[in-house]
Amino acid sequence: MFPSFLPAAVRQLTEPNSIALACSMQSQAIATPLSTQPITTTYVKQGSGGTPILLIHGFDSSVLEFRRLLPLLAENNQTWAVDLLGFGFTDRLQNIAFSPVAIKTHLYYFWKTLIKEPVILVGASMGGAAAIDFTLTYPEVVKKLVLIDSAGLKAGSPLAKFMFPPLDNWATQFLRSPKVRDRISRTAYKNPSLVTLDATCCGGLHLEMPSWHLALIAFTKSGGYSAFRFKQLGQILQPTLILWGDSDKILGTTDAKRFKRAIPNSKLIWIQDSGHIPHLEQSQVTAQHILEFRDES
């Protein structure tokens, strides 16, 4: 049975992995310094044993992004995924400034409340930038770092220049358009046939949540994630695995090599026959690399 906090459109899901992950979603009121009111936070936990793996989704996404990867990791390891502040199905309280600082603060208190031990932090796309920012701020929490086609070497969002009235509402409605989201999805995959009706539902279900557009406007106005300098990336001492689709049309492939040069204890593995989201397009291979990296001393 689907959790009651999910929109009614969740019943449009058709693929077993999507349905199973949606059914396993939980919510927890997380107390943070960001507000006197706890933030009801959506997450998934599956599996047991090993160093906890924590998955961080990309821009305008949700935990459903990991519907194929998470079950594979959870077969052999305690695995978590969480909806970042301002995204997914996590509550968007009106008195909070949605920004990278608020996101990592919320993520820390989520970790402190529920996980409570060092993690292997996995960030995909914008989630990679969030994972880098979190690792630099809370290094004691992160045992190892995995970046999947990560943002973080280019600043801001192309939507930022539209984020003033009345264009801010127009910009979010533009992003809500099924045609626009379909075009973005087809660019993200190397194999566009994977853009199924189920994938479209997974990618857009969180748009039905209250204040989705207001939080997106606020986050974009905050400037989003700045480009990390090589000096900052050089401060990441944790072993770092960089996974990158060999046919990424969203971020290209140059940044993969730049991350490898900048992060001292890192290695780069190319995911063959994959676009920007190898955790969806080549989930078996992606899971295998993460679990092998987990076991490396």
C-alpha positions, 0 to 999 in steps of 0.5 A: 500500500502506498503511503498516505503522504504521496499524491494520488497519481502514484497509482499510475506507476507500473514498473515493479521497482517503482511501485516497491520503492514508493510503498517503502517510503517513510516520513519522519519529523526531523528537528533542526535549527532551521525552524521551530517546527520539525521538518517532516522528511521523506526517506527510504531505508532498506537492507542491513549490515555494513557501512550505511550507504546514503543516496542523494538525488539530483535537482528537482527530483526525489528518492524515486530516482534510485528505484533501480539502484537502491534495491541492488545495494540493499541486497548486501548493505544497509541503504538509505535515500532521502528527499533533500530539503525543498525537493521530493516529498519532504515538507516545504515549510514557509519560514525556511530559506531553501538554499545549499546551507539549509539543505546540508543543515537539514541533511545533517540533522536527518543523519543525526536523528536516524543513521548516527554513524559514518556513511558512504555518501552517494550523490547524483548530478546536483546531489553530487554537489550537495554531497561535496558540500556536506562532506566539506562541512561535516567530514566526520560523517562521511567515510567514503564519497561517491559522485555520479555524473556530479554537478559542482564545477559550474555555478548556478542555474540557467533558470536563475535569470527568470526568477523574479515576478512574474517570470518566476512563476512562468519559469516553474510552470515551464519546467512543469510542462510534460513536453519540457520534462520529456525532452530533458529526460530524453537528453539524460538517457543515452537510450531514449526508449527508457523514457517510459510512462512509468519513468515520467510518473517517477520524475514528476510525481513530486510536482503535486506536492504543496509549494513545489514551485515556491521552494524551487523558486527560492532555491534558484534565487539563492544561487544554488551550488557555487562552483567548487574551487580546486583548492576546496576539492583538494580538502576532501580526504575521504576515498572518492569514487567518480562514476560517469556515463560515457555519453552524458549530454547534460554535463558532458564528460570533461568534468569527470576528469577535472574531479579526478584531478582535483580530489586527492584520493579519487578514482574515475570509472566510466559507465559504458552505454550510459548518459547522465543517469547511469544509476537508472540506465546501468543500475547493475553495473553502478551498484557493483562498482559502489559495493566493490568500492565499499569493500576497498580498504 
